[in-house]
Amino acid sequence: MAMEARLRELGARHQSLEKAIQDELRRPSSDELKLKELKRQKLKLKDELENLRATAH
């Protein structure tokens, strides 16, 4: 049960980062450094999600 909650939490954070990335891309003068950091965080979360899913099976 705790793992499911953790997966949901990470999934929600991943979606939040995706929204932040899309919002930044829509800005006329998007901040490349901010985008790079958001994408790095999103990739880290994706890796963590995949690792948790792999260990759950």
PQR file with spaces between the fields and no chain letter, atoms N, CA, C, O and H, PARSE charges and radii, in Angstrom:
ATOM       1  N    MET     1       0.823   -1.195    0.000 -0.4000 1.5000
ATOM       2  CA   MET     1       0.000    0.000    0.000 -0.0000 2.0000
ATOM       3  C    MET     1       0.868    1.261    0.000  0.5500 1.7000
ATOM       4  O    MET     1       0.562    2.224   -0.704 -0.5500 1.4000
ATOM       5  N    ALA     2       1.930    1.258    0.773 -0.4000 1.5000
ATOM       6  CA   ALA     2       2.804    2.430    0.845 -0.0000 2.0000
ATOM       7  C    ALA     2       3.468    2.690   -0.504  0.5500 1.7000
ATOM       8  O    ALA     2       3.671    3.840   -0.893 -0.5500 1.4000
ATOM       9  H    ALA     2       2.178    0.476    1.345  0.4000 1.0000
ATOM      10  N    MET     3       3.805    1.609   -1.215 -0.4000 1.5000
ATOM      11  CA   MET     3       4.452    1.784   -2.513 -0.0000 2.0000
ATOM      12  C    MET     3       3.472    2.417   -3.503  0.5500 1.7000
ATOM      13  O    MET     3       3.864    3.261   -4.309 -0.5500 1.4000
ATOM      14  H    MET     3       3.640    0.675   -0.899  0.4000 1.0000
ATOM      15  N    GLU     4       2.209    2.016   -3.444 -0.4000 1.5000
ATOM      16  CA   GLU     4       1.205    2.605   -4.334 -0.0000 2.0000
ATOM      17  C    GLU     4       1.063    4.093   -4.074  0.5500 1.7000
ATOM      18  O    GLU     4       0.946    4.883   -5.011 -0.5500 1.4000
ATOM      19  H    GLU     4       1.891    1.331   -2.789  0.4000 1.0000
ATOM      20  N    ALA     5       1.072    4.477   -2.813 -0.4000 1.5000
ATOM      21  CA   ALA     5       0.971    5.892   -2.456 -0.0000 2.0000
ATOM      22  C    ALA     5       2.191    6.652   -2.975  0.5500 1.7000
ATOM      23  O    ALA     5       2.068    7.766   -3.483 -0.5500 1.4000
ATOM      24  H    ALA     5       1.167    3.836   -2.051  0.4000 1.0000
ATOM      25  N    ARG     6       3.357    6.047   -2.844 -0.4000 1.5000
ATOM      26  CA   ARG     6       4.589    6.684   -3.330 -0.0000 2.0000
ATOM      27  C    ARG     6       4.552    6.835   -4.854  0.5500 1.7000
ATOM      28  O    ARG     6       4.961    7.866   -5.387 -0.5500 1.4000
ATOM      29  H    ARG     6       3.458    5.141   -2.432  0.4000 1.0000
ATOM      30  N    LEU     7       4.069    5.821   -5.544 -0.4000 1.5000
ATOM      31  CA   LEU     7       3.943    5.897   -6.995 -0.0000 2.0000
ATOM      32  C    LEU     7       2.981    7.008   -7.409  0.5500 1.7000
ATOM      33  O    LEU     7       3.253    7.751   -8.352 -0.5500 1.4000
ATOM      34  H    LEU     7       3.737    4.982   -5.112  0.4000 1.0000
ATOM      35  N    ARG     8       1.852    7.120   -6.698 -0.4000 1.5000
ATOM      36  CA   ARG     8       0.896    8.193   -6.997 -0.0000 2.0000
ATOM      37  C    ARG     8       1.513    9.562   -6.746  0.5500 1.7000
ATOM      38  O    ARG     8       1.338   10.486   -7.542 -0.5500 1.4000
ATOM      39  H    ARG     8       1.631    6.517   -5.932  0.4000 1.0000
ATOM      40  N    GLU     9       2.233    9.688   -5.644 -0.4000 1.5000
ATOM      41  CA   GLU     9       2.882   10.956   -5.308 -0.0000 2.0000
ATOM      42  C    GLU     9       3.894   11.345   -6.385  0.5500 1.7000
ATOM      43  O    GLU     9       3.904   12.484   -6.853 -0.5500 1.4000
ATOM      44  H    GLU     9       2.376    8.938   -4.998  0.4000 1.0000
ATOM      45  N    LEU    10       4.737   10.403   -6.771 -0.4000 1.5000
ATOM      46  CA   LEU    10       5.736   10.690   -7.804 -0.0000 2.0000
ATOM      47  C    LEU    10       5.076   10.995   -9.142  0.5500 1.7000
ATOM      48  O    LEU    10       5.537   11.865   -9.881 -0.5500 1.4000
ATOM      49  H    LEU    10       4.729    9.478   -6.391  0.4000 1.0000
ATOM      50  N    GLY    11       4.011   10.289   -9.452 -0.4000 1.5000
ATOM      51  CA   GLY    11       3.281   10.546  -10.689 -0.0000 2.0000
ATOM      52  C    GLY    11       2.690   11.951  -10.717  0.5500 1.7000
ATOM      53  O    GLY    11       2.728   12.633  -11.742 -0.5500 1.4000
ATOM      54  H    GLY    11       3.637    9.582   -8.852  0.4000 1.0000
ATOM      55  N    ALA    12       2.149   12.371   -9.589 -0.4000 1.5000
ATOM      56  CA   ALA    12       1.582   13.717   -9.497 -0.0000 2.0000
ATOM      57  C    ALA    12       2.675   14.771   -9.637  0.5500 1.7000
ATOM      58  O    ALA    12       2.480   15.782  -10.312 -0.5500 1.4000
ATOM      59  H    ALA    12       2.118   11.817   -8.756  0.4000 1.0000
ATOM      60  N    ARG    13       3.819   14.543   -9.003 -0.4000 1.5000
ATOM      61  CA   ARG    13       4.930   15.485   -9.125 -0.0000 2.0000
ATOM      62  C    ARG    13       5.442   15.527  -10.562  0.5500 1.7000
ATOM      63  O    ARG    13       5.796   16.595  -11.063 -0.5500 1.4000
ATOM      64  H    ARG    13       3.977   13.722   -8.455  0.4000 1.0000
ATOM      65  N    HIS    14       5.484   14.385  -11.221 -0.4000 1.5000
ATOM      66  CA   HIS    14       5.922   14.306  -12.618 -0.0000 2.0000
ATOM      67  C    HIS    14       4.987   15.134  -13.499  0.5500 1.7000
ATOM      68  O    HIS    14       5.445   15.892  -14.354 -0.5500 1.4000
ATOM      69  H    HIS    14       5.197   13.518  -10.814  0.4000 1.0000
ATOM      70  N    GLN    15       3.679   14.989  -13.291 -0.4000 1.5000
ATOM      71  CA   GLN    15       2.699   15.749  -14.073 -0.0000 2.0000
ATOM      72  C    GLN    15       2.832   17.250  -13.787  0.5500 1.7000
ATOM      73  O    GLN    15       2.703   18.071  -14.695 -0.5500 1.4000
ATOM      74  H    GLN    15       3.306   14.373  -12.596  0.4000 1.0000
ATOM      75  N    SER    16       3.087   17.598  -12.544 -0.4000 1.5000
ATOM      76  CA   SER    16       3.264   18.997  -12.170 -0.0000 2.0000
ATOM      77  C    SER    16       4.474   19.598  -12.885  0.5500 1.7000
ATOM      78  O    SER    16       4.423   20.731  -13.363 -0.5500 1.4000
ATOM      79  H    SER    16       3.192   16.931  -11.806  0.4000 1.0000
ATOM      80  N    LEU    17       5.551   18.835  -12.951 -0.4000 1.5000
ATOM      81  CA   LEU    17       6.743   19.315  -13.658 -0.0000 2.0000
ATOM      82  C    LEU    17       6.462   19.459  -15.145  0.5500 1.7000
ATOM      83  O    LEU    17       6.926   20.411  -15.772 -0.5500 1.4000
ATOM      84  H    LEU    17       5.593   17.914  -12.562  0.4000 1.0000
ATOM      85  N    GLU    18       5.714   18.534  -15.714 -0.4000 1.5000
ATOM      86  CA   GLU    18       5.359   18.628  -17.135 -0.0000 2.0000
ATOM      87  C    GLU    18       4.561   19.902  -17.391  0.5500 1.7000
ATOM      88  O    GLU    18       4.790   20.589  -18.387 -0.5500 1.4000
ATOM      89  H    GLU    18       5.337   17.761  -15.205  0.4000 1.0000
ATOM      90  N    LYS    19       3.631   20.216  -16.501 -0.4000 1.5000
ATOM      91  CA   LYS    19       2.846   21.450  -16.651 -0.0000 2.0000
ATOM      92  C    LYS    19       3.747   22.670  -16.549  0.5500 1.7000
ATOM      93  O    LYS    19       3.601   23.610  -17.330 -0.5500 1.4000
ATOM      94  H    LYS    19       3.445   19.658  -15.693  0.4000 1.0000
ATOM      95  N    ALA    20       4.677   22.672  -15.601 -0.4000 1.5000
ATOM      96  CA   ALA    20       5.600   23.794  -15.446 -0.0000 2.0000
ATOM      97  C    ALA    20       6.462   23.971  -16.692  0.5500 1.7000
ATOM      98  O    ALA    20       6.736   25.096  -17.110 -0.5500 1.4000
ATOM      99  H    ALA    20       4.796   21.908  -14.966  0.4000 1.0000
ATOM     100  N    ILE    21       6.886   22.862  -17.278 -0.4000 1.5000
ATOM     101  CA   ILE    21       7.682   22.921  -18.514 -0.0000 2.0000
ATOM     102  C    ILE    21       6.846   23.523  -19.637  0.5500 1.7000
ATOM     103  O    ILE    21       7.312   24.409  -20.353 -0.5500 1.4000
ATOM     104  H    ILE    21       6.663   21.948  -16.938  0.4000 1.0000
ATOM     105  N    GLN    22       5.621   23.049  -19.794 -0.4000 1.5000
ATOM     106  CA   GLN    22       4.754   23.572  -20.854 -0.0000 2.0000
ATOM     107  C    GLN    22       4.455   25.054  -20.645  0.5500 1.7000
ATOM     108  O    GLN    22       4.437   25.828  -21.602 -0.5500 1.4000
ATOM     109  H    GLN    22       5.242   22.329  -19.213  0.4000 1.0000
ATOM     110  N    ASP    23       4.221   25.446  -19.403 -0.4000 1.5000
ATOM     111  CA   ASP    23       3.971   26.859  -19.093 -0.0000 2.0000
ATOM     112  C    ASP    23       5.184   27.710  -19.465  0.5500 1.7000
ATOM     113  O    ASP    23       5.044   28.786  -20.045 -0.5500 1.4000
ATOM     114  H    ASP    23       4.236   24.818  -18.625  0.4000 1.0000
ATOM     115  N    GLU    24       6.355   27.224  -19.131 -0.4000 1.5000
ATOM     116  CA   GLU    24       7.583   27.970  -19.435 -0.0000 2.0000
ATOM     117  C    GLU    24       7.797   28.071  -20.943  0.5500 1.7000
ATOM     118  O    GLU    24       8.231   29.110  -21.441 -0.5500 1.4000
ATOM     119  H    GLU    24       6.469   26.349  -18.660  0.4000 1.0000
ATOM     120  N    LEU    25       7.497   27.004  -21.663 -0.4000 1.5000
ATOM     121  CA   LEU    25       7.659   27.019  -23.119 -0.0000 2.0000
ATOM     122  C    LEU    25       6.701   28.004  -23.794  0.5500 1.7000
ATOM     123  O    LEU    25       7.012   28.539  -24.858 -0.5500 1.4000
ATOM     124  H    LEU    25       7.144   26.160  -21.259  0.4000 1.0000
ATOM     125  N    ARG    26       5.544   28.243  -23.182 -0.4000 1.5000
ATOM     126  CA   ARG    26       4.562   29.164  -23.749 -0.0000 2.0000
ATOM     127  C    ARG    26       4.951   30.629  -23.553  0.5500 1.7000
ATOM     128  O    ARG    26       4.446   31.510  -24.248 -0.5500 1.4000
ATOM     129  H    ARG    26       5.291   27.808  -22.317  0.4000 1.0000
ATOM     130  N    ARG    27       5.842   30.880  -22.611 -0.4000 1.5000
ATOM     131  CA   ARG    27       6.258   32.262  -22.366 -0.0000 2.0000
ATOM     132  C    ARG    27       7.062   32.771  -23.561  0.5500 1.7000
ATOM     133  O    ARG    27       7.838   32.023  -24.156 -0.5500 1.4000
ATOM     134  H    ARG    27       6.252   30.164  -22.046  0.4000 1.0000
ATOM     135  N    PRO    28       6.873   34.050  -23.911 -0.5600 1.5000
ATOM     136  CA   PRO    28       7.610   34.610  -25.055  0.2800 2.0000
ATOM     137  C    PRO    28       9.135   34.524  -24.905  0.5500 1.7000
ATOM     138  O    PRO    28       9.843   34.263  -25.877 -0.5500 1.4000
ATOM     139  N    SER    29       9.619   34.740  -23.719 -0.4000 1.5000
ATOM     140  CA   SER    29      11.076   34.662  -23.512 -0.0000 2.0000
ATOM     141  C    SER    29      11.364   33.628  -22.424  0.5500 1.7000
ATOM     142  O    SER    29      11.756   33.970  -21.308 -0.5500 1.4000
ATOM     143  H    SER    29       9.043   34.952  -22.929  0.4000 1.0000
ATOM     144  N    SER    30      11.160   32.361  -22.775 -0.4000 1.5000
ATOM     145  CA   SER    30      11.337   31.292  -21.792 -0.0000 2.0000
ATOM     146  C    SER    30      12.794   31.223  -21.326  0.5500 1.7000
ATOM     147  O    SER    30      13.728   31.471  -22.088 -0.5500 1.4000
ATOM     148  H    SER    30      10.841   32.084  -23.681  0.4000 1.0000
ATOM     149  N    ASP    31      12.947   30.884  -20.079 -0.4000 1.5000
ATOM     150  CA   ASP    31      14.253   30.797  -19.430 -0.0000 2.0000
ATOM     151  C    ASP    31      14.837   29.406  -19.691  0.5500 1.7000
ATOM     152  O    ASP    31      14.344   28.408  -19.165 -0.5500 1.4000
ATOM     153  H    ASP    31      12.188   30.683  -19.460  0.4000 1.0000
ATOM     154  N    GLU    32      15.880   29.353  -20.500 -0.4000 1.5000
ATOM     155  CA   GLU    32      16.477   28.070  -20.880 -0.0000 2.0000
ATOM     156  C    GLU    32      17.050   27.322  -19.676  0.5500 1.7000
ATOM     157  O    GLU    32      16.955   26.097  -19.602 -0.5500 1.4000
ATOM     158  H    GLU    32      16.281   30.164  -20.927  0.4000 1.0000
ATOM     159  N    LEU    33      17.639   28.048  -18.747 -0.4000 1.5000
ATOM     160  CA   LEU    33      18.197   27.393  -17.558 -0.0000 2.0000
ATOM     161  C    LEU    33      17.091   26.787  -16.698  0.5500 1.7000
ATOM     162  O    LEU    33      17.233   25.685  -16.169 -0.5500 1.4000
ATOM     163  H    LEU    33      17.716   29.043  -18.807  0.4000 1.0000
ATOM     164  N    LYS    34      15.993   27.522  -16.567 -0.4000 1.5000
ATOM     165  CA   LYS    34      14.855   27.001  -15.800 -0.0000 2.0000
ATOM     166  C    LYS    34      14.285   25.764  -16.484  0.5500 1.7000
ATOM     167  O    LYS    34      13.976   24.771  -15.824 -0.5500 1.4000
ATOM     168  H    LYS    34      15.878   28.417  -16.997  0.4000 1.0000
ATOM     169  N    LEU    35      14.146   25.825  -17.810 -0.4000 1.5000
ATOM     170  CA   LEU    35      13.645   24.664  -18.550 -0.0000 2.0000
ATOM     171  C    LEU    35      14.551   23.453  -18.369  0.5500 1.7000
ATOM     172  O    LEU    35      14.079   22.336  -18.156 -0.5500 1.4000
ATOM     173  H    LEU    35      14.397   26.631  -18.346  0.4000 1.0000
ATOM     174  N    LYS    36      15.841   23.686  -18.455 -0.4000 1.5000
ATOM     175  CA   LYS    36      16.801   22.591  -18.302 -0.0000 2.0000
ATOM     176  C    LYS    36      16.680   21.948  -16.921  0.5500 1.7000
ATOM     177  O    LYS    36      16.722   20.723  -16.798 -0.5500 1.4000
ATOM     178  H    LYS    36      16.224   24.594  -18.628  0.4000 1.0000
ATOM     179  N    GLU    37      16.531   22.768  -15.888 -0.4000 1.5000
ATOM     180  CA   GLU    37      16.402   22.253  -14.522 -0.0000 2.0000
ATOM     181  C    GLU    37      15.085   21.498  -14.347  0.5500 1.7000
ATOM     182  O    GLU    37      15.062   20.433  -13.729 -0.5500 1.4000
ATOM     183  H    GLU    37      16.497   23.762  -15.987  0.4000 1.0000
ATOM     184  N    LEU    38      13.996   22.036  -14.882 -0.4000 1.5000
ATOM     185  CA   LEU    38      12.701   21.351  -14.789 -0.0000 2.0000
ATOM     186  C    LEU    38      12.754   19.998  -15.491  0.5500 1.7000
ATOM     187  O    LEU    38      12.241   19.004  -14.977 -0.5500 1.4000
ATOM     188  H    LEU    38      14.015   22.901  -15.383  0.4000 1.0000
ATOM     189  N    LYS    39      13.371   19.966  -16.659 -0.4000 1.5000
ATOM     190  CA   LYS    39      13.477   18.710  -17.407 -0.0000 2.0000
ATOM     191  C    LYS    39      14.366   17.708  -16.679  0.5500 1.7000
ATOM     192  O    LYS    39      14.097   16.507  -16.702 -0.5500 1.4000
ATOM     193  H    LYS    39      13.788   20.773  -17.077  0.4000 1.0000
ATOM     194  N    ARG    40      15.429   18.197  -16.029 -0.4000 1.5000
ATOM     195  CA   ARG    40      16.308   17.313  -15.258 -0.0000 2.0000
ATOM     196  C    ARG    40      15.530   16.697  -14.094  0.5500 1.7000
ATOM     197  O    ARG    40      15.642   15.499  -13.831 -0.5500 1.4000
ATOM     198  H    ARG    40      15.648   19.172  -16.010  0.4000 1.0000
ATOM     199  N    GLN    41      14.746   17.517  -13.402 -0.4000 1.5000
ATOM     200  CA   GLN    41      13.948   17.023  -12.277 -0.0000 2.0000
ATOM     201  C    GLN    41      12.909   16.005  -12.752  0.5500 1.7000
ATOM     202  O    GLN    41      12.682   14.985  -12.101 -0.5500 1.4000
ATOM     203  H    GLN    41      14.655   18.489  -13.616  0.4000 1.0000
ATOM     204  N    LYS    42      12.287   16.294  -13.890 -0.4000 1.5000
ATOM     205  CA   LYS    42      11.281   15.386  -14.432 -0.0000 2.0000
ATOM     206  C    LYS    42      11.904   14.036  -14.799  0.5500 1.7000
ATOM     207  O    LYS    42      11.325   12.985  -14.526 -0.5500 1.4000
ATOM     208  H    LYS    42      12.472   17.122  -14.419  0.4000 1.0000
ATOM     209  N    LEU    43      13.074   14.072  -15.413 -0.4000 1.5000
ATOM     210  CA   LEU    43      13.761   12.835  -15.783 -0.0000 2.0000
ATOM     211  C    LEU    43      14.147   12.032  -14.541  0.5500 1.7000
ATOM     212  O    LEU    43      14.030   10.807  -14.532 -0.5500 1.4000
ATOM     213  H    LEU    43      13.545   14.926  -15.635  0.4000 1.0000
ATOM     214  N    LYS    44      14.603   12.716  -13.503 -0.4000 1.5000
ATOM     215  CA   LYS    44      14.956   12.040  -12.257 -0.0000 2.0000
ATOM     216  C    LYS    44      13.730   11.342  -11.664  0.5500 1.7000
ATOM     217  O    LYS    44      13.821   10.204  -11.205 -0.5500 1.4000
ATOM     218  H    LYS    44      14.698   13.711  -13.511  0.4000 1.0000
ATOM     219  N    LEU    45      12.585   12.029  -11.674 -0.4000 1.5000
ATOM     220  CA   LEU    45      11.346   11.424  -11.165 -0.0000 2.0000
ATOM     221  C    LEU    45      10.928   10.226  -12.020  0.5500 1.7000
ATOM     222  O    LEU    45      10.488    9.203  -11.496 -0.5500 1.4000
ATOM     223  H    LEU    45      12.511   12.954  -12.047  0.4000 1.0000
ATOM     224  N    LYS    46      11.070   10.365  -13.330 -0.4000 1.5000
ATOM     225  CA   LYS    46      10.718    9.265  -14.224 -0.0000 2.0000
ATOM     226  C    LYS    46      11.565    8.038  -13.916  0.5500 1.7000
ATOM     227  O    LYS    46      11.049    6.922  -13.856 -0.5500 1.4000
ATOM     228  H    LYS    46      11.427   11.196  -13.756  0.4000 1.0000
ATOM     229  N    ASP    47      12.856    8.244  -13.721 -0.4000 1.5000
ATOM     230  CA   ASP    47      13.746    7.134  -13.379 -0.0000 2.0000
ATOM     231  C    ASP    47      13.331    6.489  -12.063  0.5500 1.7000
ATOM     232  O    ASP    47      13.317    5.265  -11.941 -0.5500 1.4000
ATOM     233  H    ASP    47      13.274    9.151  -13.770  0.4000 1.0000
ATOM     234  N    GLU    48      12.994    7.318  -11.084 -0.4000 1.5000
ATOM     235  CA   GLU    48      12.582    6.786   -9.780 -0.0000 2.0000
ATOM     236  C    GLU    48      11.281    5.994   -9.915  0.5500 1.7000
ATOM     237  O    GLU    48      11.131    4.931   -9.314 -0.5500 1.4000
ATOM     238  H    GLU    48      13.005    8.312  -11.183  0.4000 1.0000
ATOM     239  N    LEU    49      10.343    6.517  -10.706 -0.4000 1.5000
ATOM     240  CA   LEU    49       9.082    5.796  -10.940 -0.0000 2.0000
ATOM     241  C    LEU    49       9.338    4.439  -11.587  0.5500 1.7000
ATOM     242  O    LEU    49       8.775    3.427  -11.169 -0.5500 1.4000
ATOM     243  H    LEU    49      10.465    7.381  -11.194  0.4000 1.0000
ATOM     244  N    GLU    50      10.176    4.426  -12.592 -0.4000 1.5000
ATOM     245  CA   GLU    50      10.476    3.169  -13.285 -0.0000 2.0000
ATOM     246  C    GLU    50      11.149    2.168  -12.355  0.5500 1.7000
ATOM     247  O    GLU    50      10.845    0.976  -12.401 -0.5500 1.4000
ATOM     248  H    GLU    50      10.633    5.248  -12.931  0.4000 1.0000
ATOM     249  N    ASN    51      12.059    2.643  -11.514 -0.4000 1.5000
ATOM     250  CA   ASN    51      12.721    1.751  -10.562 -0.0000 2.0000
ATOM     251  C    ASN    51      11.742    1.176   -9.559  0.5500 1.7000
ATOM     252  O    ASN    51      11.806   -0.011   -9.238 -0.5500 1.4000
ATOM     253  H    ASN    51      12.306    3.611  -11.477  0.4000 1.0000
ATOM     254  N    LEU    52      10.836    2.003   -9.060 -0.4000 1.5000
ATOM     255  CA   LEU    52       9.836    1.510   -8.105 -0.0000 2.0000
ATOM     256  C    LEU    52       8.911    0.490   -8.759  0.5500 1.7000
ATOM     257  O    LEU    52       8.585   -0.536   -8.162 -0.5500 1.4000
ATOM     258  H    LEU    52      10.783    2.967   -9.320  0.4000 1.0000
ATOM     259  N    ARG    53       8.494    0.777   -9.982 -0.4000 1.5000
ATOM     260  CA   ARG    53       7.611   -0.161  -10.685 -0.0000 2.0000
ATOM     261  C    ARG    53       8.304   -1.484  -10.942  0.5500 1.7000
ATOM     262  O    ARG    53       7.681   -2.542  -10.852 -0.5500 1.4000
ATOM     263  H    ARG    53       8.759    1.611  -10.467  0.4000 1.0000
ATOM     264  N    ALA    54       9.589   -1.434  -11.260 -0.4000 1.5000
ATOM     265  CA   ALA    54      10.350   -2.654  -11.522 -0.0000 2.0000
ATOM     266  C    ALA    54      10.485   -3.496  -10.257  0.5500 1.7000
ATOM     267  O    ALA    54      10.415   -4.723  -10.323 -0.5500 1.4000
ATOM     268  H    ALA    54      10.095   -0.575  -11.333  0.4000 1.0000
ATOM     269  N    THR    55      10.674   -2.859   -9.124 -0.4000 1.5000
ATOM     270  CA   THR    55      10.834   -3.608   -7.877 -0.0000 2.0000
ATOM     271  C    THR    55       9.487   -4.107   -7.350  0.5500 1.7000
ATOM     272  O    THR    55       9.439   -5.044   -6.554 -0.5500 1.4000
ATOM     273  H    THR    55      10.731   -1.862   -9.071  0.4000 1.0000
ATOM     274  N    ALA    56       8.394   -3.479   -7.795 -0.4000 1.5000
ATOM     275  CA   ALA    56       7.061   -3.887   -7.340 -0.0000 2.0000
ATOM     276  C    ALA    56       6.632   -5.191   -7.985  0.5500 1.7000
ATOM     277  O    ALA    56       5.789   -5.912   -7.451 -0.5500 1.4000
ATOM     278  H    ALA    56       8.433   -2.718   -8.442  0.4000 1.0000
ATOM     279  N    HIS    57       7.216   -5.490   -9.134 -0.4000 1.5000
ATOM     280  CA   HIS    57       6.796   -6.719   -9.856 -0.0000 2.0000
ATOM     281  C    HIS    57       7.667   -7.863   -9.548  0.5500 1.7000
ATOM     282  O    HIS    57       7.453   -8.958  -10.067 -0.5500 1.4000
ATOM     283  H    HIS    57       7.901   -4.905   -9.568  0.4000 1.0000
